[in-house]
Amino acid sequence: MSTPQKPIGSGFTEKATTAEVLAGIDLTGRTALVTGGYSGVGLATTRALADAGAHVIVPARRPDAARAALAGLDAVEVAELDLADLDSVASFADRVLASERGLDLVIASAGIMAPPLRRVGRGWESQFAINHLGHFALVNRLWPALADGRGARVVAVSSRGHRFTGIRWQDPHFESESYDKWAAYGQSKTANALFTLHLDALGQNAGVRAFSVHPGVIDTNLQRHLPLAEQIAMGWTNEDGTPKDPAMYKSPEQGAATSVWAATSPQLAGLGGVYLEDCDIAEMATDPFDMATGGVAEHAADEKDAARLWDLSAQLTGVSAF
């Protein structure tokens, strides 16, 4: 059963923190997996879940850097994973399944934004590959650990940048047309939303629900591929690198709040497949081209396109649990 794309009145504000959304929630005995869980919003997510009692698995392309960032968190384990490499994804998933542990929560927080053109894996454009296809393969390979009756939730971190474009069906990897880093980013973020939309439809019978989220604007190393001059031209920063409008930024703990709420809140029991922002279900966007307003664009909430993307992703990766 599909969930309406309408707010439920969660009671949280756009500045809610992970501590606020987890108040009164005990995650003792539950296992979470957080990709990108050692930097920025992902690190805040890992800390919050561990503080609430969860055991958190953090896959990392740079395990030593991850262990250093997560030092002092006893309930966290780090394991090697490169989302751009399907063999690495398969090896990681096999190790998790071999441990015979169930997974209660998966938060796909790892991602890149607007890098120069780089091809990974089987010649794929890197943003579509890392932000979407790697997570698609990972979740499908981990399906036995998710669908074991624990009522698992899968959360994909999308972005308001999904409004830049839908899926570029004829040329998703920019093989025919010139590379546009923002179109590539927008496509990958649309893919995050469509992925969870169809995963939720497929997984409901196994008790697995899925959500996509916009975390808000947070000053993290996600912007590392953008030269300062470009950030100034976009109105993001001053010439000294400080935020142009500090009020528009969330802290990492505020940015992680919607992901954590999606993964744990009893308010979302029986719901799924929807796009969330500011710790609530978002409205449909009234003006998809106005990036200052909230909501999800129609192309990121289209059930037919979600099913089509699933088929394309399964074809590209050679992986599907269904």
BAFI-3210 file (N, C-alpha, C; in Angstrom, 3 decimals, decimal comma, padded with zeros to 6 digits):
// residues 322
n [1|2|3|4|5|6|7|8|9|10|11|12|13|14|15|16|17|18|19|20|21|22|23|24|25|26|27|28|29|30|31|32|33|34|35|36|37|38|39|40|41|42|43|44|45|46|47|48|49|50|51|52|53|54|55|56|57|58|59|60|61|62|63|64|65|66|67|68|69|70|71|72|73|74|75|76|77|78|79|80|81|82|83|84|85|86|87|88|89|90|91|92|93|94|95|96|97|98|99|100|101|102|103|104|105|106|107|108|109|110|111|112|113|114|115|116|117|118|119|120|121|122|123|124|125|126|127|128|129|130|131|132|133|134|135|136|137|138|139|140|141|142|143|144|145|146|147|148|149|150|151|152|153|154|155|156|157|158|159|160|161|162|163|164|165|166|167|168|169|170|171|172|173|174|175|176|177|178|179|180|181|182|183|184|185|186|187|188|189|190|191|192|193|194|195|196|197|198|199|200|201|202|203|204|205|206|207|208|209|210|211|212|213|214|215|216|217|218|219|220|221|222|223|224|225|226|227|228|229|230|231|232|233|234|235|236|237|238|239|240|241|242|243|244|245|246|247|248|249|250|251|252|253|254|255|256|257|258|259|260|261|262|263|264|265|266|267|268|269|270|271|272|273|274|275|276|277|278|279|280|281|282|283|284|285|286|287|288|289|290|291|292|293|294|295|296|297|298|299|300|301|302|303|304|305|306|307|308|309|310|311|312|313|314|315|316|317|318|319|320|321|322]
n.u [000,848|000,626|002,018|000,656|002,078|002,328|002,601|002,689|002,511|004,623|005,619|008,165|010,693|012,446|014,938|015,392|017,235|019,353|019,343|016,913|014,980|015,443|014,778|013,710|013,775|015,002|017,617|018,930|020,308|019,741|020,825|022,577|023,460|025,543|026,399|029,081|029,420|031,362|031,953|030,968|027,483|026,946|028,667|027,547|025,130|025,926|027,016|024,729|023,001|024,561|024,793|022,199|022,075|022,369|024,163|026,537|027,445|029,949|030,676|033,583|035,569|038,030|039,250|041,060|040,954|038,307|038,219|039,763|038,172|036,017|036,871|036,606|033,959|032,473|030,500|030,650|031,638|034,065|034,295|035,761|034,750|034,064|031,984|032,040|032,957|031,854|032,702|033,853|031,582|030,123|031,852|031,898|029,149|028,889|030,460|029,000|026,603|027,597|028,105|025,712|024,000|021,082|019,837|018,649|018,457|019,326|021,189|021,804|024,108|026,455|028,084|028,812|029,344|029,003|031,592|034,481|034,206|034,327|034,941|033,806|033,799|032,019|032,508|030,821|029,298|030,493|028,915|026,279|026,950|028,171|026,496|024,022|023,968|025,862|024,777|022,323|023,093|024,289|022,183|020,447|022,044|022,289|019,796|018,756|019,487|018,016|015,353|014,303|012,244|012,468|011,430|012,763|014,235|015,091|016,968|017,599|019,798|018,853|018,459|017,591|018,595|017,697|015,859|017,061|017,051|015,314|015,675|018,059|017,245|018,069|020,771|022,316|024,925|026,329|027,520|026,927|026,271|027,656|029,314|027,633|028,036|026,149|023,714|024,286|024,575|021,977|020,491|021,431|020,458|017,716|017,521|018,065|015,680|013,728|014,619|014,148|011,411|010,476|011,695|010,355|007,800|008,298|009,274|007,426|005,863|007,672|008,028|009,741|010,475|010,977|012,602|013,318|015,404|015,797|018,453|018,895|020,730|024,056|027,253|029,715|032,294|031,236|031,151|033,632|034,566|034,008|035,290|036,339|035,725|033,534|031,664|031,335|030,235|027,810|026,539|026,866|029,058|031,291|034,138|036,163|035,644|033,726|030,277|027,796|025,202|024,679|022,385|021,010|022,148|022,282|023,398|025,602|024,317|021,686|021,272|021,441|019,208|016,750|017,253|017,769|015,332|013,689|014,642|014,038|011,704|008,623|006,449|006,363|005,569|004,247|004,245|005,795|008,067|008,113|009,282|011,216|011,618|013,025|012,282|009,707|007,111|007,425|005,765|004,386|006,305|005,462|006,598|008,965|011,303|012,062|014,417|014,505|012,298|010,471|009,720|008,989|009,836|007,731|008,939|010,582|008,964|007,521|005,872|005,993|008,370|010,070|009,936|010,958|013,565|014,535|014,625|016,524|018,756|019,164|019,834|022,229|023,918|023,701|022,470|019,758|017,383|014,858]
n.v [-001,193|002,160|005,183|008,360|011,336|013,470|015,763|014,583|015,928|015,854|017,243|018,116|020,596|022,366|022,668|020,610|018,227|015,261|014,230|015,140|013,851|011,256|011,056|009,198|006,837|003,619|001,876|-000,423|-003,581|-003,526|-003,467|-001,362|-000,042|002,280|003,929|006,039|006,830|008,095|010,715|014,143|014,587|011,880|010,948|012,237|010,886|008,227|008,561|009,353|007,108|005,141|006,238|005,921|003,279|001,408|-001,050|-000,202|-000,598|000,578|000,950|001,560|003,245|004,141|002,688|003,152|005,929|006,118|004,683|006,345|008,657|007,694|006,978|006,007|005,383|002,726|000,984|000,702|-000,641|-000,902|-001,573|-002,583|-001,103|-000,227|001,669|002,157|-000,073|-003,076|-005,643|-005,205|-004,418|-006,817|-008,505|-007,259|-007,483|-010,258|-010,874|-009,652|-011,138|-013,652|-013,440|-013,854|-012,019|-010,057|-007,135|-004,079|-001,408|000,494|003,095|004,965|007,023|007,854|009,677|011,650|014,929|016,820|016,362|016,497|014,847|011,409|008,031|004,954|001,544|-000,248|001,546|003,545|006,737|008,589|009,743|008,746|006,083|005,781|007,151|006,006|003,332|001,703|001,629|000,480|-002,123|-002,972|-002,976|-004,841|-007,151|-007,470|-008,219|-010,705|-010,326|-008,146|-008,794|-010,465|-010,493|-008,546|-006,065|-004,086|-000,954|001,053|003,782|006,329|008,924|011,613|014,645|018,121|018,783|016,900|018,004|019,057|017,369|014,567|010,998|010,350|008,726|007,954|008,429|007,880|007,855|009,860|009,404|010,058|012,754|015,935|016,104|017,180|018,323|019,035|018,167|015,469|015,067|015,753|013,747|011,465|011,927|012,003|009,340|008,150|008,707|007,441|004,820|004,058|004,354|002,263|000,080|000,060|-000,670|-003,265|-004,484|-004,512|-006,784|-008,314|-006,886|-004,749|-001,364|001,693|004,855|008,099|010,971|014,516|016,149|018,806|021,932|021,725|022,505|020,727|018,345|017,538|019,453|019,475|019,235|021,581|024,584|027,476|029,913|029,235|028,557|031,045|032,464|031,173|032,119|030,936|031,206|033,564|035,594|034,875|032,298|031,733|031,033|032,545|033,069|032,278|031,431|029,742|027,300|024,032|022,374|019,485|017,644|018,489|018,179|015,416|014,598|014,083|011,723|009,959|010,103|009,012|006,411|005,397|006,353|005,836|007,150|006,730|004,178|001,586|003,107|004,312|004,612|007,263|010,684|012,600|015,575|017,883|016,377|015,281|014,063|015,204|017,725|017,544|019,251|022,559|024,315|023,119|024,286|026,247|026,454|027,331|026,601|023,943|020,370|017,581|016,788|015,814|013,979|012,518|011,029|009,194|006,265|004,489|005,254|004,629|001,829|001,325|002,337|000,571|-001,826|-001,097|-000,641|-003,164|-004,530|-003,213|-003,683|-006,386|-007,462|-008,291|-008,707|-009,550]
n.w [000,000|-000,918|000,435|001,073|-000,335|001,700|004,427|007,847|010,154|012,179|014,341|014,682|014,011|011,331|012,328|014,048|015,984|015,966|018,548|019,521|017,871|018,558|021,173|023,903|022,468|022,314|021,034|021,628|020,994|018,317|014,915|012,790|009,575|008,110|005,354|004,370|006,934|008,484|008,143|008,025|007,683|007,758|009,790|012,023|012,014|012,565|015,156|016,584|016,376|017,594|020,158|020,977|021,448|019,405|017,477|015,160|011,839|009,797|006,602|004,633|002,263|002,904|005,339|007,522|007,918|008,614|011,028|012,611|012,694|014,055|016,503|019,875|019,892|020,949|020,081|017,386|014,278|011,697|008,250|005,156|002,092|-001,208|-002,962|-005,650|-006,839|-007,841|-007,163|-004,694|-003,292|-003,351|-001,918|000,604|001,328|001,393|003,611|005,680|005,541|006,106|008,783|009,889|011,006|011,529|009,839|010,963|010,264|007,450|006,270|003,583|003,165|002,023|-000,582|-003,546|-004,960|-007,811|-009,138|-011,397|-014,625|-014,215|-014,779|-013,565|-012,338|-014,638|-016,677|-015,926|-015,211|-012,492|-010,371|-010,668|-010,437|-007,849|-006,007|-006,539|-008,019|-006,652|-004,064|-004,677|-005,517|-003,134|-001,174|-002,334|-002,310|000,403|001,132|002,330|005,017|005,704|005,255|007,295|009,022|010,967|010,651|009,095|008,035|005,227|004,257|001,997|001,309|-000,351|-002,130|-002,439|-004,823|-006,603|-008,208|-010,428|-012,636|-014,110|-014,578|-017,012|-019,428|-022,022|-022,049|-019,560|-018,597|-019,771|-022,286|-024,868|-024,863|-023,811|-020,697|-017,808|-014,733|-012,792|-013,791|-013,748|-011,007|-010,126|-011,439|-010,075|-007,515|-007,929|-008,615|-006,126|-004,739|-006,348|-006,201|-003,478|-003,472|-005,149|-003,920|-001,483|-002,321|-003,229|-000,943|001,142|001,823|003,141|005,364|005,182|004,951|003,114|002,609|001,212|001,744|002,136|003,459|004,050|003,940|004,524|005,745|004,665|003,703|001,327|-000,577|-001,677|-004,296|-005,526|-006,672|-004,801|-006,039|-007,603|-005,657|-004,494|-006,658|-006,848|-004,686|-002,234|-000,497|001,152|000,135|001,841|002,355|004,266|005,208|003,147|003,940|006,952|008,297|006,640|006,792|008,203|011,171|011,340|013,053|012,922|010,213|009,968|011,269|009,900|008,466|010,577|011,926|009,939|009,911|012,425|013,708|015,432|014,435|011,753|011,363|009,432|007,171|004,088|001,250|000,591|000,184|002,352|004,337|006,659|008,930|008,428|006,248|002,980|000,981|-002,384|-004,794|-005,537|-007,285|-009,052|-009,994|-008,287|-006,119|-003,557|-002,201|-000,582|-000,978|-003,201|-006,535|-009,280|-011,023|-009,391|-007,865|-009,214|-009,838|-012,025|-013,306|-011,217|-011,123|-013,645|-013,395|-011,489|-012,967|-014,920|-013,279|-012,171|-014,483|-015,207|-012,979|-012,569|-010,388|-008,328|-005,830|-006,252]
ca.u [000,000|001,455|001,815|000,499|003,199|001,786|003,094|001,859|002,536|005,481|005,882|009,554|010,978|013,558|016,185|015,434|018,507|019,255|018,988|015,482|014,142|015,685|014,386|012,820|013,917|016,111|018,006|019,727|020,036|019,479|022,031|022,433|024,564|025,532|027,471|029,513|029,163|032,518|032,235|029,833|026,171|027,035|029,276|026,527|024,161|026,526|027,105|023,385|022,483|025,355|024,425|020,875|022,209|022,528|025,470|026,579|028,470|030,297|031,537|034,430|036,599|039,288|038,973|041,892|040,386|037,033|038,490|040,244|037,040|035,041|037,553|035,862|032,612|032,682|029,452|030,788|032,683|034,390|034,634|036,136|033,772|034,132|030,710|032,289|033,505|030,848|033,339|033,986|030,237|029,776|032,685|031,398|027,848|029,101|030,975|027,887|025,680|028,252|028,039|024,356|023,302|020,049|020,006|017,429|018,463|020,378|021,130|022,730|024,481|027,653|027,812|029,681|028,577|029,551|033,014|034,765|033,824|035,170|034,234|034,158|033,116|031,906|032,454|029,698|029,523|030,767|027,854|025,210|027,479|028,429|025,327|022,874|024,146|026,551|023,811|021,333|023,685|024,524|020,923|019,937|022,858|022,041|018,369|018,439|019,664|016,980|014,003|014,227|011,133|012,787|010,819|013,872|014,018|016,181|016,873|018,576|019,950|018,702|018,787|016,751|019,208|017,000|015,018|017,798|016,684|014,922|016,638|018,404|017,092|018,792|022,209|022,550|026,346|026,931|028,361|026,586|026,221|028,707|029,089|027,164|028,174|024,948|022,709|024,668|024,231|020,522|020,026|021,732|019,592|016,415|017,624|017,915|014,259|013,006|015,059|013,416|009,992|010,179|012,090|009,275|006,707|008,712|009,653|006,391|005,426|008,694|008,092|010,814|009,996|012,081|012,352|014,410|015,375|016,629|018,970|019,049|022,011|025,034|028,606|030,550|033,241|030,535|031,446|035,082|034,891|033,620|036,249|035,793|035,143|032,204|030,777|031,038|029,344|026,501|025,959|026,979|030,108|032,010|035,468|037,049|035,211|032,667|028,955|027,166|024,021|024,786|021,075|020,433|022,839|022,030|024,555|025,541|023,312|020,380|021,175|021,253|017,978|015,688|017,627|017,586|013,884|013,165|015,073|013,685|010,520|007,344|005,465|006,368|005,180|003,248|004,368|007,034|008,124|007,952|010,433|011,089|012,508|012,748|011,652|008,309|006,901|007,382|004,713|004,828|006,804|004,570|007,439|010,207|012,469|012,377|015,195|014,376|011,102|010,567|008,880|009,611|009,375|006,962|009,779|011,230|007,918|006,743|005,986|006,419|009,790|010,771|010,045|011,854|014,927|014,921|014,998|017,777|019,825|019,411|020,530|023,588|024,724|023,556|022,029|018,409|016,880|013,460]
ca.v [000,000|003,348|006,232|009,683|012,269|014,608|015,818|013,958|016,750|015,137|018,072|018,571|021,749|022,167|022,704|019,485|017,516|013,816|013,960|015,382|012,836|009,964|011,126|008,119|005,661|002,753|001,017|-001,533|-004,856|-003,337|-003,300|-000,379|000,118|003,659|004,243|007,419|007,090|008,610|012,090|015,042|014,149|010,453|010,798|012,617|009,790|007,106|008,901|009,374|005,742|004,447|006,787|005,396|001,866|000,523|-001,444|000,425|-001,001|001,684|000,565|002,701|003,088|004,417|002,186|003,771|007,252|005,907|004,298|007,535|009,561|007,055|006,562|006,262|004,835|001,287|000,197|000,893|-001,407|-000,410|-002,624|-001,997|-001,138|000,816|001,621|002,248|-001,363|-004,090|-006,765|-004,792|-004,477|-008,223|-009,046|-006,720|-008,076|-011,662|-010,919|-009,348|-012,270|-014,783|-013,236|-014,285|-010,971|-009,329|-005,684|-003,349|-000,092|000,828|004,494|005,179|008,433|008,156|010,253|012,696|015,995|017,704|016,234|016,382|013,552|010,252|006,785|003,904|000,283|-000,701|002,729|004,367|008,071|008,302|010,114|007,755|004,808|005,751|007,591|005,120|001,923|000,995|001,382|-000,472|-003,459|-003,295|-003,321|-006,097|-008,268|-007,625|-008,447|-011,738|-009,797|-007,145|-009,371|-011,608|-010,298|-007,579|-004,773|-003,210|000,257|001,503|005,223|006,863|010,378|012,279|016,059|018,998|018,777|015,983|018,781|019,447|016,512|013,189|010,034|010,591|007,351|007,676|008,621|008,113|007,953|010,948|008,829|010,711|014,200|016,496|015,928|018,303|017,788|019,252|017,231|014,152|015,027|015,711|012,419|010,502|012,184|011,476|007,888|007,770|008,759|006,400|003,530|003,715|004,249|000,911|-000,877|-000,010|-001,449|-004,660|-005,030|-004,439|-008,117|-008,820|-005,965|-003,761|-000,093|002,502|006,298|008,976|012,192|015,691|016,484|020,242|022,493|021,561|022,808|019,549|018,148|017,198|020,525|019,495|019,316|022,889|025,660|028,576|030,915|028,766|028,672|032,475|032,830|030,585|032,786|030,083|031,604|034,825|035,423|034,234|030,917|031,599|030,978|033,813|033,215|031,202|030,969|028,719|026,044|023,210|021,681|018,070|016,951|018,857|017,570|013,970|014,309|013,502|010,335|009,194|010,019|008,061|005,055|004,931|006,932|005,100|007,912|006,245|002,769|001,283|004,033|004,118|004,964|008,703|011,582|013,342|016,700|018,542|015,420|015,046|013,754|016,444|017,943|017,618|020,597|023,383|024,886|022,342|025,071|027,171|025,653|027,871|026,020|022,517|019,460|016,634|016,927|014,665|012,962|011,721|010,329|008,517|004,830|003,808|005,519|003,900|000,439|001,322|002,500|-000,687|-002,773|-000,630|-000,829|-004,609|-004,886|-002,683|-004,282|-007,832|-007,816|-007,944|-009,698|-009,838]
ca.w [000,000|-001,025|001,429|000,443|-000,216|002,433|005,810|008,871|011,362|013,130|015,509|014,675|013,168|010,402|013,086|014,987|016,019|016,155|019,945|019,704|017,222|019,203|022,587|024,324|021,598|022,724|019,911|022,139|020,337|016,892|014,103|011,719|008,633|007,621|004,413|004,587|008,347|009,227|007,725|007,847|008,165|008,055|011,107|013,005|012,015|013,285|016,583|017,167|016,479|018,612|021,466|021,326|021,792|018,248|016,970|013,840|010,884|008,908|005,485|004,303|001,238|003,615|006,693|008,565|008,179|009,305|012,420|013,317|012,904|014,943|017,727|021,096|019,789|021,120|019,436|015,945|013,604|010,361|007,286|003,869|001,000|-002,226|-003,683|-007,087|-007,255|-007,538|-006,483|-003,302|-002,719|-003,157|-000,845|001,868|001,628|001,761|004,982|006,581|005,551|006,766|010,233|010,263|011,752|010,821|009,771|011,276|009,632|006,498|005,842|002,470|003,318|001,236|-001,886|-004,070|-005,605|-008,847|-009,463|-012,834|-015,175|-013,915|-015,057|-012,612|-012,573|-016,017|-017,515|-015,482|-014,656|-011,083|-009,422|-010,803|-009,968|-006,402|-005,241|-006,743|-008,376|-005,579|-002,988|-005,198|-005,437|-001,726|-000,502|-002,894|-001,813|001,841|001,343|003,326|006,374|005,927|005,160|008,207|009,949|012,014|010,349|008,756|007,232|004,373|004,035|001,043|001,405|-001,635|-002,042|-003,250|-006,142|-007,512|-009,120|-011,632|-013,753|-013,885|-015,102|-018,415|-019,883|-023,263|-021,902|-018,128|-018,263|-020,549|-023,329|-026,135|-024,663|-022,971|-019,264|-017,003|-013,377|-011,998|-014,297|-013,246|-009,581|-010,017|-011,828|-009,016|-006,370|-008,343|-008,524|-004,716|-004,385|-007,089|-005,664|-002,255|-003,814|-005,641|-002,889|-000,508|-002,913|-003,293|000,350|002,171|002,265|004,056|006,496|004,967|004,420|002,613|002,516|000,793|002,558|001,880|004,791|004,235|003,509|005,595|005,290|004,864|002,606|000,095|-001,531|-001,912|-005,719|-006,048|-006,388|-004,008|-006,938|-008,014|-004,500|-004,349|-007,757|-006,573|-003,531|-001,066|000,437|000,985|-000,426|002,821|002,515|005,266|004,589|002,774|004,790|007,939|008,752|005,755|007,024|009,372|011,718|010,990|013,875|012,369|008,895|010,118|012,010|009,078|008,201|011,815|012,135|008,960|010,237|013,772|014,346|015,417|013,675|010,375|011,325|008,418|006,054|003,346|-000,158|000,406|000,290|003,606|004,628|007,938|009,852|008,095|004,835|002,212|-000,003|-003,765|-005,069|-006,357|-008,336|-008,987|-010,388|-007,201|-005,186|-002,209|-001,589|-000,323|-001,742|-004,118|-007,910|-009,773|-011,664|-008,350|-007,115|-010,247|-009,599|-013,245|-013,477|-010,163|-011,579|-014,804|-012,893|-010,844|-014,026|-015,506|-012,297|-012,096|-015,715|-015,167|-011,905|-012,526|-009,043|-007,868|-004,888|-006,545]
c.u [000,881|001,063|001,651|001,701|002,681|002,315|002,125|001,819|003,346|005,720|007,311|009,715|012,149|014,904|016,269|016,770|018,277|018,842|017,490|014,635|014,329|015,286|013,379|012,909|015,177|016,417|018,902|019,312|019,753|020,784|021,732|023,664|024,456|026,688|027,816|029,435|030,333|032,870|030,936|028,545|026,196|027,642|028,294|025,460|024,684|026,571|025,734|022,839|023,242|024,988|023,067|020,893|022,422|023,982|025,524|027,756|028,706|031,211|032,329|035,433|037,983|039,119|039,793|041,366|039,082|037,263|038,971|039,091|036,070|035,656|036,733|034,435|032,708|031,676|029,510|031,897|032,842|034,778|034,873|035,042|034,003|032,883|030,878|032,735|032,523|031,442|033,516|032,636|029,859|030,563|032,210|030,089|027,994|029,587|029,864|026,942|026,290|028,218|026,682|023,649|022,190|020,385|018,662|017,320|019,613|020,171|022,227|023,078|025,685|027,269|028,844|028,820|029,449|031,056|033,234|034,371|034,847|034,339|034,747|033,441|033,173|031,780|031,345|030,167|029,532|029,630|026,689|025,675|027,586|027,182|024,167|023,238|024,863|025,624|022,734|021,866|023,869|023,243|020,365|020,743|022,632|020,600|018,067|018,570|018,613|015,604|013,846|013,171|011,378|012,139|011,848|013,418|015,287|015,952|017,972|018,604|019,941|019,107|017,743|017,325|018,566|016,165|015,736|017,369|016,126|016,012|016,832|018,417|017,942|020,309|022,580|024,019|027,082|027,937|028,126|026,639|027,360|028,329|028,681|027,131|026,918|023,798|023,004|024,322|022,719|019,965|020,257|020,835|018,132|016,402|017,492|016,451|013,469|013,373|014,260|011,924|009,656|010,600|010,989|008,118|007,043|008,875|008,574|005,968|006,421|008,867|009,177|010,211|011,193|011,652|013,555|014,273|016,229|017,130|018,977|020,413|022,973|026,424|029,513|031,520|032,572|030,847|032,895|035,464|034,569|034,661|035,568|035,118|033,741|031,220|030,396|030,034|027,928|025,823|026,023|027,935|030,639|033,405|036,442|036,640|034,147|031,302|028,393|025,975|024,026|023,441|020,519|021,061|022,312|023,364|024,493|024,484|021,897|020,183|020,925|019,902|016,909|015,992|017,371|016,104|013,274|013,462|014,468|012,312|009,293|006,251|005,346|006,016|004,065|003,296|005,672|006,925|008,063|009,270|010,204|012,026|012,068|011,920|010,146|008,250|006,738|006,121|005,268|005,243|005,828|005,320|008,798|011,460|012,872|013,091|015,098|013,165|011,254|009,703|009,667|009,003|008,662|007,854|010,522|010,228|006,999|006,940|006,445|007,908|010,612|010,968|011,008|013,305|015,411|015,395|016,329|018,944|020,179|020,174|021,993|024,470|024,708|023,073|020,592|017,915|015,473|013,297]
c.v [001,238|004,392|007,569|010,571|013,563|014,594|015,171|014,774|016,104|015,915|018,575|019,758|021,435|022,162|021,590|018,762|016,016|013,478|014,137|014,274|011,456|009,957|010,016|006,866|004,898|001,780|-000,141|-002,834|-004,746|-003,044|-002,364|-000,406|001,505|003,845|005,721|007,815|007,596|010,035|012,872|014,547|012,672|010,187|011,159|011,533|008,608|007,379|008,821|007,961|004,956|004,938|006,265|003,892|000,921|000,117|-000,981|-000,097|000,167|001,167|001,781|002,342|003,316|003,982|002,849|005,154|007,130|005,559|005,492|008,475|009,016|006,575|006,946|005,774|003,315|000,444|000,278|000,008|-000,887|-001,586|-001,995|-002,188|000,043|000,708|001,703|000,916|-002,468|-005,328|-006,456|-004,847|-005,923|-008,829|-008,558|-007,390|-009,535|-011,776|-010,631|-010,536|-013,472|-014,656|-013,629|-013,288|-010,389|-007,846|-005,016|-002,047|-000,006|002,275|004,715|006,655|008,827|008,755|011,286|013,710|016,787|017,587|016,356|014,989|012,487|009,007|005,697|002,625|-000,131|000,468|003,681|005,740|007,953|008,656|009,122|006,413|004,750|006,097|006,615|003,652|001,120|000,660|000,390|-001,901|-003,895|-003,748|-004,634|-007,297|-008,522|-008,015|-009,558|-011,255|-008,752|-007,783|-010,577|-011,402|-009,295|-006,219|-003,723|-001,984|000,590|002,974|005,645|008,377|010,959|013,743|016,849|019,138|017,791|016,743|019,174|018,630|015,187|012,256|010,290|009,231|007,020|007,756|008,857|008,325|008,992|010,409|009,515|012,224|014,649|016,365|017,243|017,808|017,959|018,387|015,818|014,013|014,915|014,356|011,406|010,686|011,814|009,961|007,408|007,713|007,645|005,007|003,141|003,608|002,827|-000,159|-001,039|-000,853|-002,939|-005,279|-005,098|-005,801|-008,762|-007,907|-004,920|-002,511|000,791|003,949|006,968|010,279|013,288|016,161|017,971|020,684|022,462|021,816|021,634|019,420|017,627|018,223|020,520|019,612|020,690|023,944|026,783|029,614|030,515|028,874|030,129|032,903|032,301|031,225|031,975|030,647|033,004|034,538|034,774|032,786|030,701|031,597|032,369|034,105|032,086|030,624|029,848|027,340|025,333|022,694|020,222|017,294|017,287|018,216|016,080|013,613|013,639|012,046|009,457|009,037|008,990|006,624|004,511|005,345|006,021|005,856|007,426|004,765|002,559|002,181|003,758|004,581|006,443|009,446|012,489|014,541|017,342|017,666|015,325|014,589|015,067|016,515|017,672|019,058|021,360|024,037|024,188|023,143|026,101|026,392|026,157|027,288|024,514|021,686|018,593|016,800|015,659|013,581|012,093|010,952|009,558|007,001|004,069|004,020|004,786|002,441|000,337|001,463|001,227|-001,700|-002,387|-000,911|-002,306|-005,086|-004,437|-003,401|-005,808|-008,346|-007,392|-009,074|-010,138|-010,378]
c.w [000,000|000,016|000,723|000,697|000,402|003,864|006,789|010,145|012,461|014,419|015,589|013,735|012,251|011,106|014,133|014,874|016,163|017,588|020,172|019,085|017,851|020,678|022,913|023,478|022,000|021,584|020,351|021,460|018,854|016,157|012,944|010,829|008,040|006,649|004,565|006,042|009,150|008,836|007,642|008,473|008,517|009,417|012,204|013,123|012,821|014,781|017,256|017,374|017,547|020,012|021,931|021,556|020,638|018,062|015,520|013,029|009,934|007,800|005,035|003,218|001,845|005,074|007,795|008,930|008,943|010,771|013,235|013,643|013,940|016,254|018,955|021,065|019,799|020,352|017,916|015,399|012,181|009,480|005,923|002,824|000,080|-003,080|-005,192|-007,683|-006,868|-006,874|-005,004|-002,598|-002,404|-001,997|000,518|002,264|002,050|003,198|005,989|006,683|006,264|008,280|010,802|011,168|010,897|010,816|010,023|010,491|008,636|006,077|004,814|002,414|002,479|-000,114|-002,277|-004,809|-006,571|-009,062|-010,968|-013,316|-014,806|-014,167|-014,120|-013,010|-014,028|-016,987|-017,149|-015,029|-013,138|-010,138|-009,465|-010,225|-008,452|-005,605|-005,360|-006,942|-007,297|-004,429|-003,423|-005,068|-003,988|-001,035|-001,039|-002,413|-000,327|002,161|002,344|004,765|006,720|006,064|006,062|009,286|011,044|011,773|009,986|007,969|006,461|004,052|003,064|001,156|-000,006|-001,451|-002,803|-004,662|-007,100|-008,537|-010,408|-012,844|-013,261|-014,384|-016,593|-019,133|-021,108|-023,108|-020,434|-017,765|-019,101|-021,575|-024,675|-026,026|-023,759|-021,499|-018,611|-015,561|-012,540|-012,492|-013,788|-011,764|-009,403|-010,382|-010,701|-007,805|-006,681|-008,219|-007,083|-004,310|-005,074|-006,586|-004,433|-002,504|-004,261|-004,644|-001,856|-001,042|-002,930|-001,911|001,404|002,695|003,211|005,262|006,376|004,342|004,063|002,429|001,865|001,567|001,931|003,238|005,093|003,733|004,692|005,027|005,630|003,702|001,343|-000,990|-001,994|-003,388|-006,324|-005,691|-005,616|-004,896|-007,387|-006,863|-004,244|-005,408|-007,530|-005,364|-002,263|-000,024|000,143|000,448|000,549|003,108|003,562|004,578|004,302|003,673|005,812|008,358|007,887|006,006|008,276|009,895|011,262|011,783|013,418|010,998|008,954|010,713|011,155|008,738|009,423|012,133|011,197|009,364|011,519|014,288|014,283|014,674|012,235|010,269|010,302|007,207|005,304|001,905|-000,447|000,639|001,494|003,622|005,933|008,870|009,668|006,645|004,098|001,360|-001,404|-004,042|-005,955|-007,505|-008,274|-009,319|-009,335|-006,107|-003,747|-001,479|-001,471|-001,249|-002,702|-005,503|-008,366|-010,348|-010,643|-007,503|-008,054|-010,138|-010,837|-013,508|-012,416|-010,564|-012,763|-014,368|-012,220|-011,892|-014,669|-014,567|-012,155|-013,330|-015,667|-014,155|-011,915|-011,193|-008,839|-006,977|-005,235|-007,966]
res [m|s|t|p|q|k|p|i|g|s|g|f|t|e|k|a|t|t|a|e|v|l|a|g|i|d|l|t|g|r|t|a|l|v|t|g|g|y|s|g|v|g|l|a|t|t|r|a|l|a|d|a|g|a|h|v|i|v|p|a|r|r|p|d|a|a|r|a|a|l|a|g|l|d|a|v|e|v|a|e|l|d|l|a|d|l|d|s|v|a|s|f|a|d|r|v|l|a|s|e|r|g|l|d|l|v|i|a|s|a|g|i|m|a|p|p|l|r|r|v|g|r|g|w|e|s|q|f|a|i|n|h|l|g|h|f|a|l|v|n|r|l|w|p|a|l|a|d|g|r|g|a|r|v|v|a|v|s|s|r|g|h|r|f|t|g|i|r|w|q|d|p|h|f|e|s|e|s|y|d|k|w|a|a|y|g|q|s|k|t|a|n|a|l|f|t|l|h|l|d|a|l|g|q|n|a|g|v|r|a|f|s|v|h|p|g|v|i|d|t|n|l|q|r|h|l|p|l|a|e|q|i|a|m|g|w|t|n|e|d|g|t|p|k|d|p|a|m|y|k|s|p|e|q|g|a|a|t|s|v|w|a|a|t|s|p|q|l|a|g|l|g|g|v|y|l|e|d|c|d|i|a|e|m|a|t|d|p|f|d|m|a|t|g|g|v|a|e|h|a|a|d|e|k|d|a|a|r|l|w|d|l|s|a|q|l|t|g|v|s|a|f]
***
